[in-house]
Amino acid sequence: MHWWRTAPGVVDGGEGLMLERFTESARRVSVLALQEARGLAHAAIGTEHLLLGLVGEGGAAASVLASVGVSPAGCRARVLEVSRRGTTPVSGRLPFTPGAKRALAAAVRESLALRHRHVGTEHLLLGVLAADEGVALDVLTGCGVDLAEVRDRAFAALAGIELSPARRAARLFLSYRRPHDVHLAGRIADRLDDFGRAVVGDVGECDVLLAVVGPGWTPTDLMRTEVQRAAERAVPVIPVLVDGAVLPADQLPGTGRVADHVTVRHETFRADVARLADVVRYAQPGIG
């Protein structure tokens, strides 16, 4: 049974959903949310599954989310990070979590407040954003988006305003070889975070790959694979030279787009990483 067939009163507070107001697109979101929950072997449909439904439905809310850089694949990856995959498939009807019920009720309230005669995917997105906390909000934050901006863009979409792509923070992947580079890579990641550059754990999600290069450096098979994956996605590679290393032009993998290298010294660490943050901006236009 889908939520638009559920009797009034299932939402917290005893509010009816005024189901006749929901558009076909909004109803499809619930079908996708159910499929996502089942696919992840989750026992209930939560706000994160509604979010996946909104991203995957392809309508107005999906356009809003795409304008801030939220893709179906990236969103699903973040959901898995936050809530993990279940171990046993759940049969039978899946209930909505209390948070998801509140989101659906909030979507109706948003529509009524705007004096709209329908509840579309934009209203559902506003309903998901209405909560003070929840898995969907954690997922969006993990995708590097500003929740207030998403809300503003949802209202703009409802007003018929054309959405321009948002300038979002760059997602970076650090590739390194030596065990003692772990600490240095961590320091670089922490400092880049201060500049709004998020470091991700999968090269498939990054905008720029940073190859940490030390003296006598030669790439391992793993590093070659990482650079190859970056090349397949047209992701630029920035060599980061540490401990007095020089640019090993003959050792860099032959595939991919190699951007300007950056030297990072311990004595000028903060200034060097600040320059690295700037190089990232120029290496991949359209991101911050």
PAKEMI-616492 format. One record per residue: residue in one letter; x, y, z of N, C-alpha, C, O in turn. Coordinates in steps of 0.02 Angstrom, whole numbers, plus 50000, padded with zeros to 5 digits. Layout:
<lumkols>
aXYZXYZXYZXYZ;...
</lumkols>
This chain:
<lumkols>
m500424994150000500005000050000500445006250000500915006750040;h500305010849956500705016949952500395022349995499815021950015;w500805027450009500565032350058499985036450034499605039050075;w499885037249967499325041249946498655037549953498115040549946;r498695031049968498085027149981497965026250055497485023050075;t498405029050095498345028150167497785032750193497705038250169;a497425030450242496865034450269497125040550304497675040450331;p496735046150304496925052050341497045050450414496715046050442;g497515053950444497645052850515498275048950528498475048150585;v498615046450474499215042650486499815047050501500325044650525;v499745053450486500295058050497500245060850568499705061850594;d500845062050599500855064650667500405070650672500395074950628;g500045071050726499595076750738498895075450712498455079650721;g498775069650680498115068050657497905071850595497305072150580;e498375074950558498195078850500498065074250441498435069350430;g497545075750402497435072150340497935074550288498165080250291;l498095070150241498595072050191498295075650131498665078050088;m497605076250127497285079350069497575076250006497855079649962;l497505069650002497855065749952497695067649881498095066749835;e497095070449870496915072249802497355077849774497365079049714;r497725081249818498155086649796498815084249766499135087949729;f499015078249781499675075849760499695074449685499265071049658;t500195077249652500275076149580500525069049567500765065649612;e500475066949504500735060349486501485059849499501725054649521;s501845065349487502565065349500502695064349574503145060549593;a502305067749616502395067049688502235059949710502555057249756;r501745056949679501565050049697502115045149675502245040249709;r502425046549618502965042149595503555042249644503915037249650;v503635047849679504185048249727504115042749779504605039749799;s503495041449801503395036349852503555029349826503815025149863;v503395028149762503555021649732504305020749731504565015349749;l504675025949710505405025449709505685024949780506175021249791;a505385028549827505625028149897505545021049924505995018449958;l504985017849908504875010949929505395006349897505675001949930;q505515007349833506005003149798506705004149827507074999249835;e506875010249844507535011649873507595008249941508115005249957;a507075008849982507095005750048507164998150043507554995150079;r506784995149997506844987949988507524986049960507824981049982;g507774989949913508424988449884508994988849934509494985349927;l508904992949985509414993650037509264989150097509624989350147;a508744985050092508534980450146508404984250210508604981950264;h508074989950204507884993850263507164992050283506754990250241;a507034992550348506394990150374505834995350370505264993750384;a505995001550352505495006850349505715012050297506295012450280;i505225015950274505365021250226505495027650265505045030350297;g506105030150261506295036150298506385042150252506265041650192;t506585047650281506685053750242507235052750190507225055950137;e507725048450206508255047350157507995043850095508245045050040;h507505039450103507215036050045506765040850005506745040549944;l506405045350041506035050550005506505054949965506355056849908;l507085056449994507585060549958507825056949896507885059949843;l507975050449902508175046549844507625046349791507765046549731;g507005045949814506445046049768506395052749731506255052949671;l506515058149767506495064849737507045065649685506935068449631;v507645063249702508205063749655508085059449593508245061549538;g507815053549604507735048849549507125049949506507085047449450;e506635053849531506005054649494506095058849431505735057949382;g506585063449432506735067249372506325073449361506375076649308;g505915075349410505495081249403505815087549429506425088349427;a505375092149452505605098749473506085098349533506585101849534;a505925094049582506365093549640507045090749621507555092849647;a507045085949574507685083149551508105088549518508715088649525;s507775093149481508145098649449508445103249501509005105649494;v508055104549555508315108749609508935105549640509445108849649;l508885099049654509455095649685510045095149638510615095749659;a509915094049574510455093749525510815100449520511415100649507;s510445105949529510745112549523511245114049578511655118549571;v511205110249633511705111049687512185105149688512555104349737;g512175101149636512675095849630512495089149660512935084949670;v511855088049676511645081649706511415076949650510915078349616;s511775071549640511605066649588511315060349620511415059249680;p510945056249582510675050049611511215045549640511135042849695;a511775044749603512305040349627512635043149690512765039449737;g512785049649689513095052749748512645052649809512875051549865;c511995053749797511515053649852511465046649883511455045949944;r511435041649840511385034749865512015032749904511975029349955;a512585035049880513215033549915513205036649985513445033550033;r512945042649990512915046050056512415042550101512525042050162;v511855040250073511365036550114511685030350144511585028850202;l512075026850103512415020850128512915022450182513005018650229;e513245028250176513725030250228513365031650293513615029950347;v512775034850289512425037050349512035031350381512055030550442;s511675027450341511215022450370511395015250355511095010650383;r511875014050311512125007350296511585002950264510985004350270;r511794997850231511344993050200511124987950252511524985850294;g510494985950249510244980850295510534973950277510804973050223;t510464969350323510754962650312510234957750286510414952850253;t509594958950300509074954250281508504957850246508224962650274;p508314955850185507754959150151507124958650193506994953650225;v506724963950192506104964350231505514963150185505444966650135;s505094958450202504504956950162503904960550190503914963050247;g503374960850150502764963950173502784971550165503234974350134;r502284974750193502214982050187502734985550230502844983750288;l503054990550202503544994450240503205000750267502895004450230;p503255001850332502955007950361503395014050347503985013350330;f503105019850355503495026050354503755027450424503415026050474;t504355030050428504615032150493504245038350516503945041850475;p504255039950581503945046150604504215052250568503835056950553;g504865052350554505155058050518504875058750448504755064350425;a504785053150413504505053350346503775055650347503565059450303;k503395053450397502695055750403502675063250414502255066750386;r503125065750456503145072950468503325076750405503075082250393;a503775073850365503975077150303503385077550254503295082650221;l502985072250250502405072250206501895077350229501605081050189;a501785077650295501315082650322501575089750309501185094150293;a502215090750317502505097350305502435099350232502345105250217;a502475094550186502395096050115501685098750102501605103550063;v501195095750133500505098250126500445105250154500135109650124;r500735106350213500705113050244501035118250200500795123850194;e501605116450168501945121250124501485123050065501435128850046;s501145118050037500695119349981500115123850002499945128649967;l499825122450060499265126550085499495133650099499135138450083;a500085134450129500335141050146500455145250084500375151350085;l500635141950028500755145549966500115146149924500135148949869;r499555143649950498905143849916498935140149849498625142249799;h499295134749849499325130549789498785125149793498595122949847;r498545123149735498025118049732498305111049725497925106249720;h498955110349726499265103849717499865103149764500105108149790;v500085097049774500705095649810501175092149760501065086349742;g501685095749740502155093049691502795090849724502865090949785;t503275088849683503915086549710504295092149745504675090949792;e504195098549723504515104049757504265104749829504645106049875;h503605103649838503315103949906503585098149948503725099050008;l503655092249917503935086649954504655088049976504845086350031;l505035091249932505715093049951505715097950009506115097350056;l505275102850006505215107650062505005104050126505225105850180;g504575098950119504375095050178504955091350209505025091050270;v505385088450166505975084950191506445089850227506755088250277;l506495095950199506945100950228506665104250290507035107750326;a506025103150304505705106750359505935104450428505885108050477;a506195098350432506405095550497507035098950521507435101550482;d507125099050587507735101650617508305096750611508895098650611;e508145090350605508655085150599508345079150565507735078550560;g508765074650542508525068650509509045066050461509535069450445;v508935059750438509435056550395509505060250329510065061150305;a508945062450300508985065950236509405072250241509795073850196;l509345075850297509735081950306510475080150314510905083750288;d510615074650348511315072450355511595070650286512185071950272;v511185067450245511415065450178511565071650136512085071950103;l511115076550137511225082650097511835086450122512235088850081;t511915086850187512505090150214513135086450192513635089550175;g513105079750193513675075750171513825076650098514395075550076;c513325078550058513425079949987513735086849976513885088749920;g513835090550031514165097050026513725102750006513965107749980;v513065102150017512615107449996512375111450056512375108950113;d512175117550043511905122050094511145120950096510805122150046;l510885118750153510175117150158509735123250145509205122750114;a509955129050169509565135250157509535136850083509025139150058;e510085135550047510085136849975509625132149939509275134149892;v509605125749960509155121049928508435123349938508025123049892;r508275125549999507595127950013507435134049969506885134349940;d507895138749965507775144749923507665142749850507245145649816;r508055137949827507985135749757507325132049745507035132449691;a507085128449796506435125149789505885130349782505435129549741;f505915135649822505425141049817505485144449749504975146249718;a506105145449725506205148549660505895144249604505585146949558;a505975137649609505675133249559504915133749560504605133649508;l504625134149620503905134949625503665141449595503095141949570;a504095146549597503915153049568504065153549494503955158649462;g504335148049465504475147949394505125151349375505235153049317;i505565152449425506205155649412506705150349388506775145149419;e507045151849332507535147049305508135146449352508395151549375;l508345140349364508885139149412509545138749375509615135149326;s510035142449400510715141949373511105137249419510955136849479;p511605133749393511995129249435512335132949492512605138449482;a512325130149550512655133249608513395131749607513605126449584;r513785136449631514505135149639514595131449704514485134349758;r514795125249701514845121249761515575120049778516025121249738;a515675117549839516355116049861516635110049824516265105249809;a517275110349808517595104849773517655098749817517775099249877;r517565092849786517675086549821518345083749797518465082949737;l518785082249844519465080249828519605073149851519325070849901;f520035069649814520275063049835521035063349839521365065449792;l521315061149896522035060949905522295053949891522085049049922;s522755053549844523075047249827523805047549851524175052049831;y524005042749893524685042749918524935035549925524545030849927;r525605034849928525905028249925526195025949992526045020450014;r526605030250023526995028150081526585028150145526165032550154;p526695023350190526315023150253526385029650293525905031850323;h526995032750293527065038650335526775044850302526795050250331;d526495044150240526145049650209525435050350236525105055450224;v525205045350273524515045550300524425051750344523925055250337;h524895052950389524845058650434524835065250395524425069650408;l525285065850347525325071950308524695072850266524425078450261;a524455067450236523835067950198523255070150242522825074050221;g523245067650304522735069750351522775077150368522265080550372;r523385079650377523485086750390523255091050331522925096150340;i523425088850271523215092450211522445092550206522145097650190;a522145086650219521415086150215521085090850266520605094350249;d521335091050327521055095350379521105102750359520635106550368;r521685104550332521795111550312521355113450252521085118950250;l521285108850205520845110150147520125110950169519745114850140;d519935107250220519255107850247519125114950273518565117450267;d519645118150300519575125050323519405129750266519105135050276;f519605127850205519465131950146518835129550109518695131750053;g518465125150141517845122650110517955117450057517515116450015;r518525114050056518665108850007518595102150042519015100350083;a518085098450026517955092150061518345086450030518395085949968;v518635082150071518995076250048518535070250053518245068950106;v518465066549997518025060749995518435054349995519035054449980;g518115048850010518475042450016518455038149954518735032649954;d518125040549901518055036649840518245041049781517945046349771;v518725038949741518935042949684518355043849634518365048549595;g517865039449637517285040049592516835045949609516395047549569;e516935049149667516515054749687516885061449684516585066649697;c517525061349667517915067449674517885071849611517735069449557;d518035078249621518105083049566518825083849545518975085349487;v519285082749592520005083549580520365078049620520185076649677;l520875074949589521295070149625521955073449642522285076349599;l522145072949706522785075549729523265069749738523145065449781;a523805069549700524295064149704524875066549748525265070849727;v524935063849808525465065749855526115062349833526155056249831;v526625066449815527245063949787527825065749833527935071649847;g528195060649856528785061749897529415060149858529375058149800;p530005060949889530635059449855530675052249831530465047649867;g530935051249772530995044449745530345041049731530305034949729;w529825045049722529145042349714529055038649649529295040849596;t528725032949653528475029449593527775027149610527645024949666;p527315027449563526625025649578526535018149588526845014149553;t526115016349636525935009349646525375007549598525085011849565;d525225001149594524674998949552524015002149574523595003949532;l523935002849640523325005949666523275013149643522745015449621;m523825016849647523815023849626523675024449551523315028849530;r523975019949512523835020049440523095018749426522795021849382;t522805014249464522095012849456521675018949474521195020549440;e521865022349529521505028249550521535033749497521035037049482;v522135034849469522215039949417521825037949355521545042249321;q521825031549338521445029249280520705030549289520365032649242;r520455029249349519745030649363519595038049357519065039949332;a520065042249380519975049449373519975051449300519575055649279;a520415048349260520445049949189519795048149154519575051849109;e519495042649173518865040449141518305045449154517825045849116;r518365049249209517855054249226518085061349209517765066149230;a518645062049173518925068549155519085072749216519005078849215;v519295069449269519485072849331520225074849329520645070449316;p520395081149340521105083149338521495080349397521225079049451;v522145079349385522605076849436523095082449454523405085349409;i523165083849518523645088949541524185085449582524035082849636;p524805085249558525345082449599525495087149658525575093149649;v525525084349718525695088149778526385085749801526455080149826;l526895089849792527595087949806527755089449878527695095149901;v527975084349915528125085149987528845082750001529135079049961;d529105085050057529775082850081530315084150029530785080250022;g530255089749992530775091449943530755087649878531235087749841;a530205084349864530155080449802530125085049742529905090849747;v530345082649685530295086249621529775082649579529625076749589;l529505086349530528975083549489529245077849446529665078849403;p528995071749457529245065849419528855065049354528435060549348;a528985069449307528585069549246528565062749211528065060849182;d529125059249213529155052849178528815047149216528715041749189;q528635048549280528325043249320527575044149327527225039449346;l527325050049311526605051049317526245046649266526485045949210;p525675043849285525305039649237525155043649174525015049649177;g525175040249117525105043749054524395045749037524295049648990;t523915043349074523225045149061523005050649108523325051849160;g522475054049090522205059249134522475066149118522935066949078;r522195071049151522375078049140522765080449201522475081249255;v523415081649193523835083749249523835091349252524045094649205;a523615094149308523595101349317524255103649349524705099549361;d524315110049362524915112849394525065109149459524605107749498;h525695107749471525885104649534525955109949588526025115849574;v525925107649650525985112049709526485108949756526455102949770;t526945112949781527435110649831527195112449900527005118149913;v527195107549945526985108650015527575107150060527825101550063;r527795112350096528355111650143528095112250214527595115550226;h528435109050260528225109250330528265116350357527825118550395;e528795120050339528895126750368528405131950339528295137150370;t528115130650280527635135250250526985131650236526645133050186;f526805127050279526255122450267525595126150253525265124850204;r525415130750296524765134150290524715138050225524205137650190;a525235141750208525225145650146525225141050085524885142550035;d525595135550089525625130950032524945127650019524735126949962;v524605125650072523955122350063523435127550040522975125850003;a523515133850061523075139150036523155139749960522655140549924;r523775139449936523885139649863523585133549830523305133949776;l523645127749862523355121649835522595122449826522315120349776;a522275125549876521555126749872521395131149811520885130049778;d521815136049797521705140349738521805136549673521415137349626;v522315132249671522445128349611521855123649596521675122649538;v521555120949649520965116649641520415120549606520085117949561;r520315126849626519775130949596519885131849521519405131349482;y520505133049501520635134249430520665127749390520565127749329;a520825122249424520885115849389520205113149366520155109749315;q519685114849404519025112149388518525117849389518225119249441;p518415121249333517935126949330517245124949353517015119349342;g516915129649387516235128549409516175126149481515615125549507;i516755124949514516735123049584517155127849623517565131449595;g517055127949690517415132649732517985129349768518335132649806;
</lumkols>
